[in-house]
Structures are given as C-alpha cells and as structure tokens.
C-alpha cells in the first residue's frame, strides 16, 4: 500500500499595498527629509512665500481700485448724460469763442428737450464759488449750485433732514437752500440745520434740507469734480441763482455750467449721446467748448482698463513665483546629487523608477504647498499694511487666494518634474559607487 505524501499548502498571493498608503509614506518621508534641512527648506520656500504674497497683494490693490472707480462711475448714473461747459482760460480765448459759438445756453436745453427722445428728467446747472459766507466756513468754502428740482431725481438725492426744493420754490425764486453734509458741518456744525439761515455773498438763504453723506460725486461736482468736495455743496433753485446772485467769473464762462440728463429705462445712453453731440456741434458751430460724459460708456472703458491693469500686475507678481520655482528646481537638483547613494540603495532593495521620481516630486510639491500657505498669510498682511500706510482700499478675494495658491502648487509640480526624472534615471550601480 503506497503512502500519500502531503503536499504543502499553496502560497498565498501577496496583498498589494493600497495606493493611498504608498502616497502617505511618500509624504511622511518627504516631510522628514525637508525637516532635516530646515534652513535650506525655509530659504527655498521664501521665493514661493513672497511670490504668493505679491500676487494676493497686487490683486487686492487692483480689486480695491476697481471697486472705488466703478462705484464712482455707477454713482454718476448709468442712465445719465452729463454735459459740461469748458470755461475759457483767458479773455482773448473767450472772445475768439464768441465769434463762433454762443456757448452752453438755455437755448441748447430747449433744443435738446425738443429733439432728443427718451429724456426722463433734465436740469440745467449753474455754479459759483462764494466770496464770503456767514457763518464763516470752517474749511473749504462750499460751492453754490443753481439747479432745477428735477436734479434730485437725476442724481437720486435723498435728504437726511427736511426736503429738497420744489417747482413752487423755483418759480418764486425763493431764498431757500439744501446743504450737502460737508457744507452743513462747515457752516452750521453738527446740530440740526433745517430752519436756520446762512448768508452767501449778500443773500440770506433759509436751510430747508440736508443731504446724506452718500451724495453722489456727479451731483456735487458734475463731470469734473474731485472726490473730497462731493458733499461740500449748497443747492438752490435755478431761478434763485439767476435773480439773486451775480457770478463775477461769467466773463470766462458760458450761461450754463452744465446740463444733466436722466434717460428713460431701455434708452441707450451711448446712442443718445451721439444725438446730443450732433445737436451741440450744430448749435455751437463746430466749436468744442463743451464735453459730454457718458457714464455707461465710461463704465465699460473702466472695466476694460481694470482687466488690463490686473493682468499686468499679476504678471509682474507672477515673476516672483517663477523665481521661486527656479529656486525649488535648483535645490532639488542639489538634493539629488547629495542623496545619489541613497537612491542607489533604494533601487537595490527594489524601489522602482516611479517610486524615486514620486519621492522627489513630493518634496518639491511640499515646499510649494508650505510656501503657498505662508504666502497667503503674508498676502493678507501685505494688503493690510498697504491699506493702512497708503490709505488705499484693498480687497483680498477668494479668487485671488485660489489663483495664487493654485499657481504655487503648479509651480512646485512643473519645476520639480525635471529633478525628479533625473533622480529616477540614475543607474543604481553607479549610484552605489558614488561618494
């Protein structure tokens, strides 16, 4: 009887290590290698820190400038047209103009009203800088504006105290006024102003309203105003201006300083501006002594300018990231040479080329990641410092952080590929002989 020989059990197939565990081991090993060279790692990451911070800071400045400029233009009213008279610089220039053009006059207003469709509200405007006020202004002397009641609707003026003057006040040439916030504080202080009187040149005016601080720039200064004086204005009815005040600078000015127009919804301000320009070219006989400002067109131009401005600033700041990427590649190449023998040992015990490449690529990405995170913090501090020191508006957006951080990681990958490939292609036998 033959005996059966027991066969050994079949060998179990070797379980393959999960891919996430391999990548985790690479990250742990990369962190340990970088930690062993703290000074070198920090100096290498500085390029990424400054690069990411510069990108965030530049985008914050651009976003702040964009917000301010677009807010200013939007306050002009995207449905508004602003016609501004251009004063002569000398008596001789005015005489030459008058031989050709009568200047901006009420006749222009009547012709525009009769021939331009889609006008919702219109107001001529006259202005002057008073020679004296009582009470005496504590700061810059307010500007006096004579306008129609429709001016309130054109520029969305909302009284904080009292009311705006109406058609009856204008028809009666009533000695009443509405103060901008800065004019009210300068003349009457911080108390209640409605019912009090102020004297402009030789005329006493009763205050019937005070406008809020959010007065639009166009309302206070027309097409050529400067931001600091937008609320430093005293508004009176146009007829009151005509019959109670004399502008000593009229020798160098037109009858009107401006005409402000609000268009109906759906009416193209750009096309309407072409019609207005054609009318004024005819009535002024080709003399360009006026300017037509189209806020909607200006808004589109400003948005295009801001896009170009932001692109240029990001490109300049991106150079820092490029320099940081070159620094990463340089350091990783030096690390490859220093650890050539280690590479040979790892290859000898079974590491594949992909494992070696992944190890060094992980180190470069880890440098860029840490640099990107610290760069975000630096970008916030840079934006805050610029806002405080230069009194500029800076806005750090989520998009700028994502862009800057994403580019830093991409730089780490791109500039780490070449050193990692070079390390993976080292011959293991030559690596073991390397001293």
Secondary structure as UniProt FT lines:
FT   HELIX           19..35
FT   TURN            36..37
FT   HELIX           38..76
FT   TURN            78..79
FT   STRAND          80..85
FT   HELIX           91..98
FT   TURN            99..100
FT   HELIX           106..115
FT   TURN            117..118
FT   STRAND          119..129
FT   STRAND          133..134
FT   STRAND          143..147
FT   HELIX           150..154
FT   TURN            155..156
FT   STRAND          159..162
FT   HELIX           167..171
FT   TURN            172..173
FT   STRAND          176..179
FT   HELIX           181..188
FT   TURN            189..190
FT   TURN            194..195
FT   STRAND          197..200
FT   TURN            201..202
FT   STRAND          203..211
FT   TURN            213..214
FT   HELIX           217..221
FT   HELIX           222..224
FT   HELIX           227..229
FT   TURN            230..231
FT   STRAND          233..237
FT   HELIX           238..244
FT   HELIX           248..252
FT   STRAND          258..263
FT   TURN            265..266
FT   HELIX           269..283
FT   TURN            284..286
FT   STRAND          290..294
FT   HELIX           295..338
FT   HELIX           340..348
FT   TURN            349..350
FT   HELIX           353..390
FT   HELIX           398..424
FT   HELIX           428..433
//
